[in-house]
């Protein structure tokens, strides 16, 4: 076992023994995961019916439910979001006659897909901005070369789970329309954007020509994604899904988990977003009051239930302190989450996620745990 793997196992074992964990605490066995799926699925779908075959049954029900939630005519289930977005933007390239896609350099296809846009789909990404935010209407309007599609990741995860204001978003979409470009939303985390925008999901989705959503990032699913759009676009997407190898024989575990997440977790997300503001303030203040150097949050007030915590210490120092806290106290502040150094050596970042377990933590609880963490820094 590598040193990294050993460190992760040590942290996981320590976190499992804690009475309270702010984030990243759950680690279920296969038996526990299957039992939970069976229990939750009972209330989400008729389990006495037959399993799906090539996209019918429970998979079709997920598609129907997503289209209903987003207010779109139709939706297609995909095994992965990477495939869903490849298909969507390839379809738009054929319809617009332009294979250039404008997106942020920190967007998921650029950061986490090994250049699949270029290598697999023949798409050419361009970047209207390099700022740690989504492009503005002016940047889209004045970009120096034509593009067929504008892809907006809502929220932009690698920039800090950041969102524009509603007016900024509508202006940016309008600027793309002025250039006769279609608009695609990477909505892997769109579900939790409604509090920030102050708009329901159908109104947000209506701005775009197509929207991708994920079932495991915020909804606690096993895997899977959906692409929502007009009927003819979804029909074409399903044809490309088959060509890309996404026409699986059976997908009922992922589909059942998706329906359960839509039923149970989706209504809870606004409470997570609201409590993230409490956690963020308490975390920043608690670390600073305990003597940590320059604890920095980005954004300063979270736009969703996730945000970045930056500290000017080596990642291995911070991770060891987090492990020691879990081993020596009943409360783990960072759970199994790990710091890394994405920009410069010695400046570390951790993605903070506030979900169900964190709702039990008051601001005072977070501050106390932050002080215990800082006490274990050298």
C-alpha positions, 0 to 999 in steps of 0.5 A, a space after each residue: 500500500 502506498 503512503 497516500 493510501 495508508 494515510 487515507 486508511 488511517 484517516 478513514 479509521 479515525 473518522 469512523 470512530 468519531 461521534 460527530 463529523 462535519 463533512 465527508 464522514 459517511 463510508 458505507 459497506 456494500 451491504 449497507 449501501 444495498 440495504 439503504 437503496 432497497 429501503 429508499 427505493 420502496 417509496 420511489 418506484 414500484 419494485 414489483 415491476 420488471 427491471 429496465 431493459 435498454 432504457 425503459 421502465 425505471 430509467 424512463 421514469 427518471 427521464 420523465 421526472 427530470 423533464 418535469 422538474 426542469 420544465 423541459 419537453 424531454 430528457 435522456 438518462 446517461 451513465 455518466 455526465 462526461 458522456 452526456 455533455 459530449 453528446 449534447 455539444 456534438 449534437 449542437 456542433 452538427 446543428 450549428 455547423 460550428 464545432 467550437 465551444 466557448 467555456 471556462 478553462 476551469 470547466 469540467 471538460 477542461 479539467 477532468 476529462 483528459 481532453 475528451 472534447 478534442 480527442 473523442 468528439 472533435 470539438 474545439 474549446 475556446 475561453 472567453 475569460 480566464 477570471 475565476 468566475 463565469 464569463 460576462 455578457 461583454 466578454 461573450 459579446 466581444 470574443 474575437 472568434 465565432 463559436 457554435 455553443 456557449 457552455 456555462 458550468 453552474 456553479 463553476 466548481 474549480 473556481 470555488 463553486 461560484 455563480 453569477 447573479 441572475 441578471 448577470 446570467 441572463 445577460 450572458 445568455 442574451 449575449 450568446 444569442 446575439 451571436 447565434 450561439 446555442 447555450 448549454 448548462 453544465 448543471 451537475 450541481 444545478 439542483 442547489 442553485 435555486 436559493 442563490 438565483 431566487 428562481 425555480 429550476 424550470 425558470 433557470 433551465 429555460 435559459 438554456 437550449 440543453 441542460 445536463 444534471 447529475 444524480 450523485 454529486 448532490 443527490 447521493 445517487 450511485 451514478 448517472 446523469 440526464 440531458 434535458 432539452 427539446 424532443 428532437 434534441 433528446 431524440 438525437 442525443 439518444 442516438 449518439 448515446 447508443 454510438 458512445 456505448 451508453 445504451 446499457 442493458 440494465 441500469 436499475 440500481 443507478 436509476 432507483 438511487 436517482 429517484 430516491 435522491 430526487 425525492 429525499 435530498 433535493 428538497 433538503 438542498 436549500 437548508 444545506 445552502 443556508 447552513 453553509 453560510 453559518 459554517 463558513 463564517 464560523 470556520 473562518 472566524 474559528 480558525 483565525 481566533 485559534 491562531 491559524 495564519 490567513 484562513 481564506 474562504 472563496 467565495 467569502 460567502 458561499 453561493 451554494 452548499 460548497 466552497 473552498 477553504 485556503 490555508 498557507 500551510 503544506 497539504 501534508 501538515 494540514 492533513 496530518 492535523 486533521 487525522 490527529 484531531 479525528 484520532 484524539 477528539 470525538 469530533 472531526 472537522 474535515 472528515 475524510 476530506 483532504 487538502 491539496 496544493 493546486 496553485 503554488 507549493 505551501 498554499 493548500 485548499 480543501 473543498 468544504 461541503 455542507 450537507 445533512 450531518 453538518 446541520 447538527 453543528 452550530 457556529 459554536 461547535 464549528 469554532 470549537 472544532 476549528 480550535 482543536 484542529 489548529 492546536 494540532 498544527 506544528 
